[in-house]
């Protein structure tokens, strides 16, 4: 069981963090149009999976905007999936207000079962954010094998964007 911190206080996570070389488990997220989406919907593409607690926080909002900027410049063979516990309506409102409209960035809600954060070992088990996702990024190749994994040690910090994008570009 991994742990991270939130503003210096320890936070326990459920499960085992998935490692590089592991076949990524499928999960179901809910799109802005309320349709269920899974990894199969993006088959044949390199996938950047971005786990965030909530787009209603400043760091998650900034992270999503930065991934949107980068996703807009990536080849069509790469899709970025931002997964949070927010309701699809809130995610849609956020994307509309921020002008996030790149087809290479998709927001998915895991509010129904949190299958993403639980399967990937980033589900927060205690504290004020219990039930949400820790901040993490996974890059999957076209066969859904994890080629890059980053659990951000401090939830209030951002991931290494350059390393994530470099890992994804190598797989196209």
VODREN-647777 format. One record per atom (N, C-alpha, C, CB): residue number from 1; atom name; x, y, z. Coordinates in pm, 1 decimal. Glycine has a CB too. Example, Ala and Ser with C-alpha at 12.3 -4.5 7.8 and 13.67 -1.06 7.14 Angstrom:
2
 num atomo       xx       yy       zz
   1     N   1319.0   -569.0    780.0
   1    CA   1230.0   -450.0    780.0
   1     C   1320.0   -330.0    780.0
   1    CB   1130.8   -447.3    904.6
   2     N   1285.0   -225.0    708.0
   2    CA   1367.0   -106.0    714.0
   2     C   1290.0      3.0    787.0
   2    CB   1408.4    -59.8    572.5
This chain:
172
 num atomo       xx       yy       zz
   1     N     84.8   -118.4      0.0
   1    CA      0.0      0.0      0.0
   1     C     88.9    124.0      0.0
   1    CB    -96.3      0.2    122.6
   2     N     72.2    206.1    -99.6
   2    CA    152.9    327.4   -113.6
   2     C     92.7    440.4    -30.5
   2    CB    163.3    369.4   -262.1
   3     N    171.6    543.9    -13.3
   3    CA    119.9    663.7     52.1
   3     C    180.0    786.3    -16.5
   3    CB    152.5    663.2    205.2
   4     N    108.9    896.1     -2.2
   4    CA    152.6   1025.3    -52.7
   4     C    127.7   1125.4     59.2
   4    CB     77.1   1065.8   -186.3
   5     N    150.7   1252.1     31.5
   5    CA    119.5   1353.7    131.7
   5     C     26.7   1458.3     70.7
   5    CB    249.0   1420.2    185.6
   6     N    -46.6   1523.8    157.6
   6    CA   -127.2   1639.6    121.1
   6     C    -84.2   1751.7    212.6
   6    CB   -281.9   1610.9    132.4
   7     N    -11.7   1847.9    155.0
   7    CA     44.6   1959.5    231.4
   7     C    125.0   1908.7    350.8
   7    CB    -67.2   2053.8    279.1
   8     N    200.9   1801.1    327.0
   8    CA    290.6   1745.4    426.4
   8     C    231.7   1637.5    514.9
   8    CB    339.6   1852.4    510.5
   9     N    101.7   1621.8    519.3
   9    CA     38.6   1519.0    602.1
   9     C     24.6   1389.4    522.5
   9    CB    -99.9   1566.7    652.9
  10     N     61.2   1275.0    582.8
  10    CA     53.3   1147.0    510.4
  10     C    -89.8   1108.6    473.4
  10    CB    114.8   1036.4    594.4
  11     N   -103.5   1048.5    356.0
  11    CA   -232.4   1000.8    305.2
  11     C   -209.8    859.3    252.8
  11    CB   -290.5   1096.2    192.1
  12     N   -285.2    762.7    303.6
  12    CA   -274.1    622.2    261.4
  12     C   -355.9    598.8    135.4
  12    CB   -321.0    526.6    374.2
  13     N   -301.9    513.8     48.9
  13    CA   -371.3    474.9    -73.2
  13     C   -410.0    327.7    -65.3
  13    CB   -283.1    501.7   -197.7
  14     N   -519.3    292.9   -132.0
  14    CA   -564.0    153.7   -137.8
  14     C   -494.2     82.6   -252.7
  14    CB   -718.0    145.4   -154.1
  15     N   -465.7    -45.9   -231.1
  15    CA   -414.2   -129.5   -339.0
  15     C   -267.5   -109.2   -366.2
  15    CB   -490.4   -104.0   -463.1
  16     N   -223.4   -168.1   -477.2
  16    CA    -83.5   -164.7   -516.8
  16     C    -69.1    -78.5   -641.5
  16    CB    -29.2   -307.7   -541.8
  17     N     21.4     16.7   -635.6
  17    CA     48.9    102.2   -750.3
  17     C     99.3     15.9   -865.9
  17    CB    152.6    212.5   -714.1
  18     N     39.9     33.3   -983.7
  18    CA     80.7    -44.6  -1100.0
  18     C    216.5      3.0  -1149.7
  18    CB    -24.5    -34.5  -1212.1
  19     N    297.1    -92.8  -1192.3
  19    CA    433.6    -63.3  -1233.9
  19     C    449.3    -71.9  -1384.6
  19    CB    530.7   -158.1  -1166.4
  20     N    558.4    -15.3  -1433.1
  20    CA    594.1    -22.8  -1574.4
  20     C    605.7   -170.1  -1613.0
  20    CB    727.5     54.1  -1603.6
  21     N    551.8   -203.4  -1730.1
  21    CA    554.7   -340.2  -1779.6
  21     C    427.8   -419.4  -1749.9
  21    CB    671.4   -411.1  -1721.3
  22     N    340.2   -362.0  -1666.6
  22    CA    214.3   -426.8  -1629.2
  22     C    107.7   -398.0  -1734.1
  22    CB    167.2   -378.9  -1489.9
  23     N     28.4   -500.1  -1765.6
  23    CA    -87.7   -479.0  -1853.6
  23     C   -187.2   -393.7  -1775.9
  23    CB   -153.1   -616.6  -1900.2
  24     N   -228.3   -282.7  -1834.4
  24    CA   -319.4   -189.2  -1766.9
  24     C   -459.1   -250.7  -1757.7
  24    CB   -324.8    -52.7  -1842.5
  25     N   -517.8   -250.4  -1639.4
  25    CA   -654.6   -301.3  -1626.9
  25     C   -753.5   -203.5  -1689.6
  25    CB   -690.3   -326.0  -1478.6
  26     N   -859.4   -259.2  -1747.1
  26    CA   -962.0   -173.6  -1804.0
  26     C  -1042.3   -110.7  -1690.8
  26    CB  -1054.2   -253.2  -1900.0
  27     N  -1106.5     -2.9  -1719.2
  27    CA  -1192.4     65.9  -1622.6
  27     C  -1299.7    138.1  -1702.1
  27    CB  -1110.6    166.1  -1531.6
  28     N  -1404.1    177.9  -1633.9
  28    CA  -1510.2    253.3  -1699.0
  28     C  -1517.0    393.1  -1639.6
  28    CB  -1645.9    181.3  -1684.7
  29     N  -1508.4    492.4  -1726.2
  29    CA  -1527.2    631.5  -1687.0
  29     C  -1647.3    685.1  -1763.1
  29    CB  -1399.1    717.2  -1715.1
  30     N  -1707.4    788.3  -1710.7
  30    CA  -1826.4    846.3  -1773.0
  30     C  -1787.3    976.8  -1841.5
  30    CB  -1939.4    870.5  -1667.7
  31     N  -1816.7    984.8  -1971.0
  31    CA  -1783.9   1102.8  -2049.7
  31     C  -1877.7   1217.9  -2022.9
  31    CB  -1785.7   1069.6  -2195.3
  32     N  -1845.9   1331.8  -2081.5
  32    CA  -1927.5   1453.1  -2063.5
  32     C  -2070.6   1434.5  -2112.3
  32    CB  -1863.8   1570.2  -2136.9
  33     N  -2089.5   1342.8  -2207.7
  33    CA  -2224.0   1315.9  -2260.4
  33     C  -2293.4   1201.8  -2185.0
  33    CB  -2216.0   1281.9  -2409.8
  34     N  -2236.9   1161.7  -2071.8
  34    CA  -2286.9   1055.7  -1983.3
  34     C  -2271.7    915.2  -2041.1
  34    CB  -2431.8   1080.5  -1952.1
  35     N  -2197.0    901.0  -2148.3
  35    CA  -2173.3    767.8  -2203.7
  35     C  -2054.2    703.2  -2134.4
  35    CB  -2149.6    775.2  -2356.1
  36     N  -2061.9    570.3  -2112.9
  36    CA  -1949.1    500.3  -2052.7
  36     C  -1834.3    487.3  -2153.1
  36    CB  -1992.6    361.4  -2002.5
  37     N  -1714.3    505.2  -2105.1
  37    CA  -1594.0    492.1  -2187.4
  37     C  -1497.4    398.2  -2116.6
  37    CB  -1527.4    631.4  -2214.1
  38     N  -1422.5    322.5  -2196.0
  38    CA  -1320.8    234.3  -2139.6
  38     C  -1197.2    241.5  -2228.3
  38    CB  -1373.0     87.2  -2127.4
  39     N  -1091.6    170.8  -2190.0
  39    CA   -969.7    171.5  -2270.8
  39     C   -997.7    122.9  -2413.0
  39    CB   -862.0     84.0  -2205.4
  40     N  -1093.4     31.7  -2426.8
  40    CA  -1126.8    -22.3  -2560.0
  40     C  -1171.1     88.2  -2656.1
  40    CB  -1237.8   -128.5  -2548.3
  41     N  -1231.9    194.2  -2602.6
  41    CA  -1276.1    304.6  -2688.0
  41     C  -1159.2    380.4  -2750.5
  41    CB  -1361.8    400.5  -2608.1
  42     N  -1039.7    357.4  -2700.7
  42    CA   -921.3    427.0  -2750.0
  42     C   -816.2    327.1  -2798.8
  42    CB   -862.4    517.0  -2640.1
  43     N   -862.6    208.7  -2840.5
  43    CA   -769.7    104.3  -2883.6
  43     C   -688.6    152.7  -3004.0
  43    CB   -846.3    -26.0  -2918.5
  44     N   -566.0    105.5  -3009.1
  44    CA   -475.8    144.3  -3116.9
  44     C   -405.9    276.5  -3094.1
  44    CB   -550.5    150.9  -3244.3
  45     N   -435.9    341.8  -2984.2
  45    CA   -372.1    469.8  -2952.3
  45     C   -283.6    455.5  -2829.2
  45    CB   -478.2    579.5  -2929.5
  46     N   -183.7    540.6  -2822.6
  46    CA   -107.1    557.5  -2698.7
  46     C   -195.9    639.2  -2606.4
  46    CB     34.4    628.3  -2723.3
  47     N   -201.5    600.2  -2480.2
  47    CA   -289.3    667.7  -2385.3
  47     C   -210.3    725.9  -2268.9
  47    CB   -395.5    571.2  -2333.5
  48     N   -237.1    851.5  -2238.5
  48    CA   -183.8    914.8  -2118.2
  48     C   -300.9    921.0  -2020.5
  48    CB   -121.9   1059.9  -2147.8
  49     N   -292.6    844.0  -1912.3
  49    CA   -397.9    843.1  -1810.8
  49     C   -355.7    934.5  -1697.4
  49    CB   -425.8    698.5  -1758.5
  50     N   -437.7   1035.2  -1670.8
  50    CA   -405.4   1135.5  -1568.5
  50     C   -509.7   1124.1  -1457.8
  50    CB   -402.2   1281.6  -1629.0
  51     N   -467.8   1078.3  -1340.9
  51    CA   -557.2   1070.4  -1225.7
  51     C   -544.1   1196.6  -1141.9
  51    CB   -526.3    945.1  -1140.4
  52     N   -657.4   1261.7  -1116.2
  52    CA   -659.1   1382.6  -1033.2
  52     C   -775.0   1372.8   -934.2
  52    CB   -671.9   1511.7  -1121.4
  53     N   -762.9   1436.1   -816.6
  53    CA   -873.9   1433.5   -721.3
  53     C   -999.2   1503.9   -772.9
  53    CB   -830.8   1496.8   -591.9
  54     N   -986.2   1630.8   -814.7
  54    CA  -1103.1   1708.3   -857.6
  54     C  -1059.9   1828.7   -940.0
  54    CB  -1185.7   1754.0   -735.9
  55     N  -1129.8   1852.1  -1050.0
  55    CA  -1099.8   1968.9  -1132.7
  55     C  -1135.4   2099.6  -1062.8
  55    CB  -1174.2   1959.6  -1264.5
  56     N  -1204.8   2090.2   -950.1
  56    CA  -1241.2   2209.1   -872.3
  56     C  -1129.0   2256.3   -780.4
  56    CB  -1364.9   2180.9   -790.1
  57     N  -1011.9   2195.3   -790.9
  57    CA   -897.7   2242.2   -712.2
  57     C   -799.7   2312.3   -805.8
  57    CB   -828.1   2123.8   -636.6
  58     N   -725.9   2405.7   -754.0
  58    CA   -638.1   2486.3   -839.2
  58     C   -529.8   2403.4   -907.4
  58    CB   -573.6   2595.8   -757.5
  59     N   -470.5   2308.2   -837.0
  59    CA   -362.8   2229.4   -897.4
  59     C   -418.3   2136.8  -1005.2
  59    CB   -288.6   2147.6   -789.8
  60     N   -532.4   2072.8   -979.3
  60    CA   -593.7   1984.6  -1079.7
  60     C   -636.0   2063.9  -1202.3
  60    CB   -715.2   1910.6  -1020.2
  61     N   -691.1   2181.3  -1181.1
  61    CA   -732.1   2266.8  -1293.0
  61     C   -610.7   2305.7  -1376.1
  61    CB   -805.0   2393.4  -1241.9
  62     N   -503.0   2347.8  -1310.1
  62    CA   -382.2   2387.7  -1380.7
  62     C   -322.6   2268.4  -1456.3
  62    CB   -279.1   2446.1  -1282.1
  63     N   -318.9   2153.7  -1391.8
  63    CA   -264.0   2033.4  -1454.4
  63     C   -344.4   1996.7  -1580.3
  63    CB   -264.1   1915.3  -1353.8
  64     N   -475.6   2000.4  -1570.6
  64    CA   -560.5   1965.9  -1684.8
  64     C   -538.4   2064.8  -1798.7
  64    CB   -709.4   1963.9  -1643.5
  65     N   -526.6   2193.2  -1766.0
  65    CA   -500.8   2293.5  -1870.5
  65     C   -364.7   2271.3  -1936.4
  65    CB   -507.7   2435.6  -1811.2
  66     N   -264.6   2236.9  -1856.6
  66    CA   -131.5   2213.0  -1913.9
  66     C   -130.8   2087.9  -2001.1
  66    CB    -26.8   2199.6  -1802.4
  67     N   -200.3   1983.6  -1958.4
  67    CA   -209.1   1864.6  -2044.0
  67     C   -289.2   1895.4  -2169.9
  67    CB   -273.5   1746.8  -1967.4
  68     N   -389.4   1981.4  -2160.2
  68    CA   -466.6   2020.3  -2279.1
  68     C   -375.8   2091.3  -2379.5
  68    CB   -586.0   2112.2  -2239.8
  69     N   -294.9   2184.9  -2331.8
  69    CA   -202.2   2256.5  -2419.9
  69     C   -109.6   2158.9  -2491.5
  69    CB   -119.5   2358.8  -2339.8
  70     N    -59.3   2062.3  -2416.5
  70    CA     32.7   1965.0  -2474.3
  70     C    -41.0   1867.2  -2566.2
  70    CB    105.8   1888.6  -2363.3
  71     N   -161.1   1825.5  -2527.2
  71    CA   -238.8   1730.1  -2607.9
  71     C   -272.0   1788.3  -2744.3
  71    CB   -368.3   1690.7  -2535.2
  72     N   -298.4   1917.7  -2749.6
  72    CA   -333.1   1982.2  -2875.7
  72     C   -216.7   1976.4  -2974.6
  72    CB   -374.4   2127.5  -2851.3
  73     N    -94.3   1962.2  -2924.8
  73    CA     24.2   1958.8  -3010.9
  73     C     71.0   1817.2  -3042.7
  73    CB    136.7   2034.8  -2945.8
  74     N      9.5   1715.8  -2979.8
  74    CA     52.3   1577.8  -3000.2
  74     C     -7.6   1519.4  -3127.4
  74    CB     13.6   1492.0  -2880.2
  75     N     58.0   1413.8  -3175.6
  75    CA      5.5   1343.2  -3292.2
  75     C   -130.8   1283.9  -3257.4
  75    CB    104.0   1232.0  -3339.2
  76     N   -209.3   1254.2  -3359.8
  76    CA   -341.8   1196.8  -3338.1
  76     C   -337.3   1057.0  -3279.0
  76    CB   -417.4   1193.5  -3467.4
  77     N   -222.2    994.6  -3276.7
  77    CA   -209.2    859.9  -3220.2
  77     C   -198.1    858.5  -3069.3
  77    CB    -89.8    791.9  -3278.3
  78     N   -207.4    975.4  -3005.4
  78    CA   -196.4    985.6  -2859.2
  78     C   -321.1   1054.4  -2806.0
  78    CB    -67.3   1063.7  -2816.8
  79     N   -382.5    995.1  -2704.8
  79    CA   -497.7   1056.6  -2639.2
  79     C   -467.7   1070.6  -2489.8
  79    CB   -627.6    972.2  -2662.5
  80     N   -506.6   1181.5  -2432.1
  80    CA   -490.2   1205.8  -2288.7
  80     C   -626.5   1194.9  -2222.9
  80    CB   -425.6   1345.7  -2261.1
  81     N   -637.5   1105.3  -2124.9
  81    CA   -761.7   1085.1  -2050.5
  81     C   -741.5   1135.6  -1908.8
  81    CB   -804.7    934.9  -2050.7
  82     N   -813.0   1241.4  -1872.2
  82    CA   -806.5   1296.6  -1737.5
  82     C   -923.9   1237.8  -1659.2
  82    CB   -810.8   1454.8  -1738.8
  83     N   -892.3   1163.1  -1552.8
  83    CA   -994.5   1092.3  -1476.2
  83     C  -1002.0   1150.3  -1335.2
  83    CB   -964.3    939.9  -1471.3
  84     N  -1124.2   1188.2  -1294.2
  84    CA  -1142.8   1241.9  -1159.0
  84     C  -1274.7   1192.9  -1101.1
  84    CB  -1138.8   1396.7  -1160.1
  85     N  -1297.3   1226.9   -976.5
  85    CA  -1421.9   1192.0   -909.4
  85     C  -1532.2   1293.5   -932.4
  85    CB  -1397.9   1177.1   -762.7
  86     N  -1506.2   1396.8  -1010.4
  86    CA  -1607.8   1498.3  -1038.5
  86     C  -1722.8   1439.5  -1119.3
  86    CB  -1545.9   1616.9  -1113.6
  87     N  -1840.2   1499.4  -1105.6
  87    CA  -1952.8   1460.3  -1189.2
  87     C  -1926.5   1503.1  -1333.2
  87    CB  -2084.6   1522.4  -1136.7
  88     N  -1977.2   1429.8  -1431.4
  88    CA  -1955.1   1467.7  -1571.4
  88     C  -2002.0   1609.8  -1602.4
  88    CB  -2026.4   1370.0  -1662.9
  89     N  -2109.2   1654.8  -1536.9
  89    CA  -2160.0   1790.9  -1559.9
  89     C  -2055.7   1895.1  -1519.4
  89    CB  -2291.4   1814.0  -1481.4
  90     N  -1991.7   1871.8  -1405.1
  90    CA  -1890.1   1965.3  -1356.6
  90     C  -1768.0   1964.3  -1448.3
  90    CB  -1848.8   1930.0  -1212.3
  91     N  -1731.0   1846.0  -1495.8
  91    CA  -1616.3   1836.4  -1586.2
  91     C  -1646.5   1909.0  -1717.3
  91    CB  -1580.4   1688.3  -1613.5
  92     N  -1767.4   1893.3  -1768.0
  92    CA  -1808.4   1960.4  -1890.5
  92     C  -1806.9   2112.6  -1872.1
  92    CB  -1948.4   1912.9  -1933.1
  93     N  -1858.8   2158.3  -1759.8
  93    CA  -1860.0   2302.7  -1730.3
  93     C  -1717.5   2356.1  -1724.8
  93    CB  -1933.1   2331.2  -1596.3
  94     N  -1628.6   2283.1  -1656.4
  94    CA  -1489.3   2324.6  -1645.8
  94     C  -1426.1   2336.9  -1785.0
  94    CB  -1409.8   2224.7  -1559.1
  95     N  -1442.7   2233.8  -1867.5
  95    CA  -1382.6   2235.8  -2001.3
  95     C  -1439.2   2348.8  -2086.9
  95    CB  -1404.9   2101.7  -2071.3
  96     N  -1568.6   2372.3  -2076.9
  96    CA  -1631.4   2479.9  -2153.4
  96     C  -1579.7   2615.6  -2108.1
  96    CB  -1784.0   2474.1  -2139.4
  97     N  -1576.4   2638.4  -1977.4
  97    CA  -1530.4   2767.9  -1924.2
  97     C  -1383.9   2793.7  -1956.6
  97    CB  -1551.1   2773.5  -1772.8
  98     N  -1303.3   2687.3  -1960.2
  98    CA  -1159.9   2703.5  -1984.2
  98     C  -1123.7   2692.3  -2132.5
  98    CB  -1082.4   2599.9  -1904.8
  99     N  -1221.4   2662.8  -2217.3
  99    CA  -1194.6   2649.8  -2360.1
  99     C  -1113.4   2526.3  -2395.6
  99    CB  -1123.1   2771.2  -2408.9
 100     N  -1128.9   2421.4  -2319.3
 100    CA  -1054.4   2297.2  -2344.0
 100     C  -1133.1   2212.4  -2443.2
 100    CB  -1029.3   2218.1  -2210.6
 101     N  -1092.0   2217.7  -2568.1
 101    CA  -1170.1   2151.4  -2671.7
 101     C  -1087.5   2062.4  -2764.2
 101    CB  -1241.1   2253.9  -2753.0
 102     N   -964.9   2029.7  -2726.8
 102    CA   -882.2   1943.0  -2810.6
 102     C   -941.5   1802.4  -2811.4
 102    CB   -734.8   1940.5  -2759.8
 103     N   -955.0   1741.7  -2929.4
 103    CA  -1003.8   1604.1  -2934.8
 103     C   -905.9   1504.2  -2873.7
 103    CB  -1032.3   1565.6  -3077.8
 104     N   -783.0   1549.2  -2849.3
 104    CA   -681.7   1461.1  -2791.3
 104     C   -681.1   1463.7  -2638.5
 104    CB   -545.1   1499.7  -2842.8
 105     N   -773.8   1539.4  -2577.8
 105    CA   -787.8   1539.5  -2431.9
 105     C   -934.4   1510.4  -2399.1
 105    CB   -741.2   1677.3  -2369.2
 106     N   -954.7   1405.0  -2320.1
 106    CA  -1089.0   1361.3  -2282.9
 106     C  -1096.8   1359.3  -2130.9
 106    CB  -1122.7   1220.3  -2343.6
 107     N  -1203.8   1416.2  -2075.0
 107    CA  -1224.7   1405.7  -1930.1
 107     C  -1324.4   1294.0  -1903.8
 107    CB  -1275.4   1541.3  -1869.4
 108     N  -1293.3   1213.7  -1802.5
 108    CA  -1379.0   1102.2  -1763.8
 108     C  -1403.3   1107.2  -1613.5
 108    CB  -1315.8    966.6  -1804.9
 109     N  -1527.8   1085.3  -1576.5
 109    CA  -1564.0   1081.2  -1435.1
 109     C  -1568.1    936.7  -1388.3
 109    CB  -1700.2   1150.4  -1410.5
 110     N  -1513.8    914.2  -1270.1
 110    CA  -1521.0    780.0  -1212.2
 110     C  -1616.3    777.7  -1091.7
 110    CB  -1380.0    732.2  -1170.0
 111     N  -1712.5    869.8  -1089.8
 111    CA  -1799.1    885.9   -973.6
 111     C  -1883.3    762.6   -942.2
 111    CB  -1889.2   1002.9   -994.7
 112     N  -1909.4    677.7  -1039.9
 112    CA  -1997.3    562.1  -1015.8
 112     C  -1931.6    451.4   -935.1
 112    CB  -2043.9    505.7  -1146.5
 113     N  -1805.9    420.8   -965.5
 113    CA  -1744.1    308.0   -895.5
 113     C  -1595.8    326.0   -863.6
 113    CB  -1761.0    185.2   -977.0
 114     N  -1537.2    434.8   -906.0
 114    CA  -1395.9    463.1   -880.2
 114     C  -1305.8    347.7   -924.7
 114    CB  -1374.4    491.4   -731.5
 115     N  -1346.6    280.1  -1033.3
 115    CA  -1271.9    163.7  -1081.3
 115     C  -1131.4    200.5  -1128.4
 115    CB  -1347.8     96.4  -1194.3
 116     N  -1113.1    322.0  -1178.2
 116    CA   -979.0    362.1  -1223.0
 116     C   -882.9    372.5  -1105.5
 116    CB   -985.0    496.1  -1297.5
 117     N   -914.4    457.4  -1008.4
 117    CA   -819.9    478.5   -898.1
 117     C   -799.4    351.7   -815.8
 117    CB   -868.8    591.2   -807.6
 118     N   -902.6    269.7   -801.3
 118    CA   -888.5    143.9   -726.1
 118     C   -800.2     44.5   -800.5
 118    CB  -1026.3     81.4   -699.7
 119     N   -821.9     28.6   -931.2
 119    CA   -745.3    -69.1  -1009.3
 119     C   -599.2    -28.7  -1026.0
 119    CB   -808.6    -87.3  -1145.7
 120     N   -571.6    101.9  -1026.0
 120    CA   -436.1    149.8  -1050.1
 120     C   -358.3    178.5   -921.6
 120    CB   -441.1    274.0  -1134.2
 121     N   -420.7    153.8   -804.3
 121    CA   -351.3    169.3   -676.6
 121     C   -334.6    313.1   -632.1
 121    CB   -218.1    106.0   -684.7
 122     N   -424.0    402.7   -677.2
 122    CA   -410.4    544.6   -642.3
 122     C   -535.4    598.0   -572.2
 122    CB   -382.0    627.3   -767.9
 123     N   -618.9    508.2   -520.1
 123    CA   -742.8    546.1   -451.9
 123     C   -710.6    586.6   -308.1
 123    CB   -846.3    429.2   -454.5
 124     N   -750.7    705.9   -269.0
 124    CA   -719.9    757.8   -135.0
 124     C   -806.3    685.9    -31.6
 124    CB   -743.0    912.2   -128.0
 125     N   -740.5    627.6     68.8
 125    CA   -808.2    543.0    168.1
 125     C   -845.3    616.2    295.5
 125    CB   -721.5    426.6    202.8
 126     N   -787.5    733.2    318.8
 126    CA   -815.8    802.3    444.9
 126     C   -804.5    952.9    429.8
 126    CB   -721.1    754.3    554.0
 127     N   -837.8   1023.6    535.4
 127    CA   -823.4   1169.5    537.3
 127     C   -936.2   1241.9    466.9
 127    CB   -693.6   1208.6    474.4
 128     N   -919.0   1370.7    449.7
 128    CA  -1022.3   1456.7    393.8
 128     C  -1055.2   1429.1    248.1
 128    CB   -981.2   1597.5    407.6
 129     N   -963.2   1365.1    174.9
 129    CA   -987.4   1333.3     33.7
 129     C  -1026.0   1186.8     14.1
 129    CB   -863.5   1365.4    -49.2
 130     N  -1060.5   1118.7    122.5
 130    CA  -1094.7    976.0    115.5
 130     C  -1196.4    952.0      3.6
 130    CB  -1151.2    926.0    251.9
 131     N  -1166.1    851.0    -78.1
 131    CA  -1255.5    815.4   -187.0
 131     C  -1218.5    876.6   -320.6
 131    CB  -1392.8    855.1   -152.6
 132     N  -1127.5    972.8   -322.4
 132    CA  -1085.8   1034.6   -448.0
 132     C   -954.6    972.5   -495.5
 132    CB  -1070.5   1187.8   -431.3
 133     N   -904.4   1019.7   -606.4
 133    CA   -779.6    970.5   -662.7
 133     C   -662.9   1056.6   -617.8
 133    CB   -787.1    966.9   -815.0
 134     N   -550.3    992.0   -595.0
 134    CA   -425.8   1066.3   -576.0
 134     C   -383.4   1117.8   -713.8
 134    CB   -312.6    976.1   -509.7
 135     N   -285.9   1204.9   -716.7
 135    CA   -236.9   1259.6   -843.5
 135     C   -133.6   1162.0   -901.1
 135    CB   -174.3   1403.3   -823.4
 136     N   -163.0   1110.2  -1019.7
 136    CA    -74.0   1013.9  -1083.4
 136     C    -92.1   1019.7  -1234.3
 136    CB   -100.5    871.1  -1030.8
 137     N     11.1    973.1  -1305.9
 137    CA      5.5    967.5  -1452.1
 137     C     63.1    833.1  -1496.9
 137    CB     84.1   1087.6  -1517.2
 138     N     -6.9    770.8  -1591.0
 138    CA     38.4    646.2  -1651.4
 138     C     36.9    665.6  -1803.0
 138    CB    -51.9    524.4  -1607.6
 139     N    141.8    617.4  -1869.7
 139    CA    144.5    618.4  -2015.6
 139     C    136.5    473.4  -2060.7
 139    CB    273.9    690.0  -2071.9
 140     N     35.2    446.0  -2144.2
 140    CA     12.9    311.0  -2195.8
 140     C     49.0    306.5  -2343.4
 140    CB   -134.0    266.8  -2174.2
 141     N    112.0    196.8  -2384.1
 141    CA    138.3    180.8  -2527.1
 141     C      9.9    138.0  -2598.4
 141    CB    251.7     77.0  -2551.2
 142     N     18.0    111.8  -2727.5
 142    CA   -100.3     78.1  -2806.5
 142     C   -163.4    -54.4  -2764.2
 142    CB    -64.1     72.5  -2953.2
 143     N    -87.4   -136.3  -2689.4
 143    CA   -138.0   -264.3  -2639.0
 143     C   -179.6   -255.1  -2492.4
 143    CB    -32.1   -373.0  -2655.8
 144     N   -188.4   -134.3  -2439.9
 144    CA   -230.3   -107.6  -2301.4
 144     C   -134.7   -163.0  -2196.2
 144    CB   -366.8   -165.3  -2278.3
 145     N     -6.9   -164.2  -2229.4
 145    CA     96.4   -199.8  -2132.0
 145     C    154.5    -69.2  -2078.6
 145    CB    208.9   -291.4  -2196.1
 146     N    167.2    -59.9  -1947.2
 146    CA    219.4     62.2  -1884.2
 146     C    367.1     78.4  -1917.8
 146    CB    199.0     58.2  -1730.1
 147     N    400.9    192.5  -1978.1
 147    CA    539.4    223.0  -2015.2
 147     C    598.3    336.1  -1931.0
 147    CB    546.9    259.9  -2162.7
 148     N    512.3    405.3  -1858.0
 148    CA    556.4    513.9  -1769.6
 148     C    454.5    522.5  -1657.5
 148    CB    570.0    652.1  -1846.7
 149     N    504.1    540.0  -1535.9
 149    CA    416.8    552.0  -1418.7
 149     C    475.8    656.2  -1324.4
 149    CB    399.9    414.2  -1346.0
 150     N    391.3    751.0  -1284.7
 150    CA    436.2    852.8  -1189.6
 150     C    326.3    878.0  -1086.8
 150    CB    474.1    984.7  -1262.9
 151     N    355.3    843.6   -964.2
 151    CA    269.1    880.6   -851.7
 151     C    331.7   1005.6   -791.9
 151    CB    255.4    763.0   -743.8
 152     N    261.3   1117.1   -800.3
 152    CA    316.3   1243.1   -750.1
 152     C    316.2   1235.5   -597.2
 152    CB    233.1   1367.7   -801.8
 153     N    433.4   1246.2   -533.3
 153    CA    442.4   1223.8   -388.8
 153     C    362.0   1322.3   -302.9
 153    CB    585.0   1229.8   -347.9
 154     N    346.2   1444.3   -351.1
 154    CA    269.0   1546.4   -279.9
 154     C    148.0   1581.3   -366.5
 154    CB    356.7   1674.8   -248.8
 155     N     28.3   1554.5   -316.5
 155    CA    -93.7   1574.5   -394.6
 155     C   -106.1   1718.2   -444.9
 155    CB   -216.0   1538.3   -311.1
 156     N    -53.7   1814.2   -370.3
 156    CA    -63.9   1955.0   -409.6
 156     C     43.7   1996.3   -510.3
 156    CB    -54.7   2043.4   -286.7
 157     N    121.8   1899.4   -561.2
 157    CA    225.3   1928.2   -661.4
 157     C    182.1   1873.9   -797.3
 157    CB    361.9   1866.7   -619.3
 158     N    251.7   1918.8   -900.7
 158    CA    221.3   1876.2  -1037.1
 158     C    316.0   1764.4  -1080.3
 158    CB    230.8   1995.3  -1134.6
 159     N    273.6   1687.1  -1181.7
 159    CA    361.0   1581.7  -1233.3
 159     C    470.8   1639.1  -1322.3
 159    CB    279.3   1478.5  -1311.2
 160     N    559.4   1552.5  -1367.2
 160    CA    667.6   1589.9  -1457.1
 160     C    614.4   1583.5  -1601.3
 160    CB    792.7   1495.8  -1437.8
 161     N    559.7   1693.2  -1649.2
 161    CA    496.6   1697.7  -1781.2
 161     C    592.1   1654.8  -1892.4
 161    CB    444.9   1837.7  -1809.2
 162     N    715.4   1703.5  -1887.1
 162    CA    810.8   1674.3  -1993.0
 162     C    838.0   1524.7  -2002.5
 162    CB    940.9   1750.2  -1969.7
 163     N    854.9   1458.2  -1887.9
 163    CA    881.3   1313.7  -1887.8
 163     C    760.6   1236.2  -1941.4
 163    CB    916.4   1265.3  -1745.1
 164     N    640.4   1279.3  -1905.4
 164    CA    518.6   1212.9  -1952.0
 164     C    507.7   1224.0  -2103.7
 164    CB    393.5   1273.8  -1884.4
 165     N    521.6   1343.2  -2155.9
 165    CA    507.8   1365.2  -2301.6
 165     C    618.4   1292.3  -2377.5
 165    CB    511.7   1517.1  -2335.0
 166     N    740.3   1294.8  -2326.3
 166    CA    850.1   1224.3  -2391.3
 166     C    822.4   1074.4  -2396.7
 166    CB    982.1   1251.3  -2318.0
 167     N    770.8   1018.5  -2286.5
 167    CA    739.2    876.1  -2283.6
 167     C    632.3    842.0  -2386.0
 167    CB    693.6    834.4  -2144.1
 168     N    531.2    926.6  -2398.3
 168    CA    423.2    901.9  -2493.8
 168     C    471.2    912.9  -2637.6
 168    CB    309.0    999.0  -2470.2
 169     N    551.6   1012.8  -2667.0
 169    CA    599.5   1034.2  -2803.3
 169     C    685.8    917.6  -2852.1
 169    CB    678.7   1164.5  -2811.1
 170     N    760.2    854.7  -2761.0
 170    CA    845.2    741.7  -2799.7
 170     C    762.9    620.7  -2847.1
 170    CB    934.0    700.9  -2682.0
 171     N    635.6    618.4  -2811.7
 171    CA    551.8    501.1  -2840.1
 171     C    472.0    513.1  -2969.2
 171    CB    457.1    477.8  -2726.0
 172     N    476.0    630.0  -3033.5
 172    CA    395.4    650.0  -3155.6
 172     C    473.6    602.2  -3277.2
 172    CB    355.6    799.8  -3172.5
